[in-house]
Amino acid sequence: MLAALKYFLINEWKREKAIKRGGGVQVIDLDGLDPAVRSACEPHAEEDPMNAYDRRWALTLIAKVRSRLRREYETADQLDRHEILKTYLVDGKEPQSCADTAAALGISEAAAKSAIYRIRQRFGQLLRMEITRTVTDEAEVDDELRYLFNALRH
């Protein structure tokens, strides 16, 4: 009986140590990213390695936030709505006109503008939440956001 308890405690100790080494971390599949995001993650020959790292960090963070936002729409059974509205988020492409978006969603143009505003607001909230997890002091969030967008410009 004493030996069984000893083995149990050793196994529990090993399990706890494994979690501390990254067992609870979510892995982001870079191969699963959009091709545009993935190619943007690749370093350019003339790019400084530090800037390349910061840029990849920013793109990975944005991809994670976009994925979370997509899951929220999916949970609310509004995945089609998300697919139409996601072009209004940070992706470098020119979104379709508000009238076209309204027609695609089957709502008025005013309601489409409201939906665009709401998806952008939620994206911003999720981005702030994700950045808050990476800083030690909440006052650093705005500085980190500026740093993120600066990394995307280079």
Phi, psi and omega in degrees: 000319180295321179295319179297318177297318180298314179295322178298313181296322178295316179296319178296319179297316179296320180296317179296320178296321180297320179295321180294336179272009177117013180297333182261010183272138178276129180269135179259122181280106181293332178290339181272357180289159173304144180304324180294317179292319181297316180292329178291336179284339182287137180289148175265153185302321183270000184278137176295134182303325179293318177294321178298318179297312180298320180296316178297320178300313181297315181294322178294319178297316179294320178298321179295318180293318178299320179296318179295319178296320178298317179297324178297316179293322179296318178297324179277007181058041180231038183297323177298319179298317179299316182299326179283318185278340186296341179292345180273001177267183183289099174214004174081353179264152177281121180288163177291169181292160180297324180294319178295320178297316179299318180295319180295326180274344181074034180229174179287163180296323178296318178293325178294317178299321178295319179294321177297316179300315182294320180291324177292318178299314181294321176301315179298319178297314180295322178296315177298319179297319181293319179291323178302327179290342185261352182247159181273332182234133182301335179293343182275353185298314181297319177297320180292323176297316177299319179296319179299310181291329175294320178296326180287333181287333184272000000 
